[in-house]
Amino acid sequence: MKIGSETSDSTALRELGARIAAVRLTFNLTQAQLAEQAGISKRTVERLESGAVATQLSAFLRVLRVLRLQDRIELLVPESTPGPVAQLQLKGRTRKRASGQTQEQTATTKKWAWEP
């Protein structure tokens, strides 16, 4: 099953859990063995594999590390880099805050002025 933008959160979590279980089985690991190697409880592994939302992201990362999938996180959430124009505007600094408006909104928004 492909996880897309229309996929519900619960469905996506169940699919990710099933994929983790499949990789665990290819390594011939039990849930208890995976939990021990990842330094988490067996119940956490069970929750991850069932798609329960109560799991912590750190536990998810530990499981990925044991299953040698941590390098694929880059594919899941690639590093964001500003475009060439934004780099010129930043002048070597890193962006610290969001403005709350997109660039299109900023360009088309008129400045407000008091009119009596």
N, C-alpha and C positions, 0 to 999 in steps of 0.2 A: 504494500500500500504506500502510495506517495503522500507525504505530508505537505499540504499546500496551505495557502492563505484561507481557504474555505473550511479547512479541517478544524473541528472544535478542539478546545484545549484538552478535554478529557480523552478524546479519540487520539490526539497527538501524543499525549502522555502514555496511553496504553500501547501505542505503536512503538514508541521509544523504549518502553519497558520490555516489549516482546523482542525488540532488536538486541537489547542488552542481554536478555536471557539466551538468545540464539548464539551470541558471541561467547558468552560464558560457557555454553555447552560445547562449542568448538574447542575451547581450551580445556574441556573435560573437568570443569570445576563445579563443585556443589555450591549451593547458596552459602552454606556455612564456610566453606573454604574461601570463597570470594570475599565474604564479610571479614574474615580473619586477616586476609592479606591487605584489604583496604582499610582496616582499622575501624570498622563500623559494625553495627549489630546485624545479625541475620535478619531480623525483622525489617531493618532499613532496606536491605537487599530485596526482601519480599515486596515491600512497598514500591521500590523503584520499578521492579519488574511487573507489578500489577498496574502501575500508572497512578498510584495514589499521590495526591498533591501534598501530603504532609511531610515529604522528604525534603532535606536541605540540599542546597546546591553543592555544598562542600562534599557531601556524601556522594553525589552524582559524579563529581570530579575525581574522587578517590576510586570509584568503580571504573571509570574510564581509564585511569592510570594503570590499574591492575590489568585491564583487558587490552592495554596498549593502544588505546584509541584517543589519548589526550592530544595527539598531533592533529587530529581531525577537527578539533574545536575551532581551529582557524577557518575551516570550511564552513562551519556552522555560523560563526560570528566573525567575519573578516575585519581586520583593522581598518578603521575609517581614517582616510587621509583627505585633507582639504584640497580642493582643486587649485589650479595654477593662480587664478585671480584671488582666491581667498588667501593663498600663501603670500601673495604680494601685499594684501591688506594687513595681514597679521605681522609682517616684517620680522619673521623668525620667532615670534612669541607663540605660546600655545593658548588656545581658547579656553577661558575659564567659566563662562556663563552662557546660558541660552537667552536670547532676546525675547522669546515667546512669539515672535513673528517670523514667517518665512521671508526669504528675500523678495519673492513676488509681492507679498503684502506690503513690505517696506517701500518698494518702488512705486506702488500705486496709491499708497495712503497719503492724503493731503495733511499738511500741518494744520492743527486746529487753531483758530484765531477767534478772539472775542469780537462779536459784532453787536453794537448797541441797537 
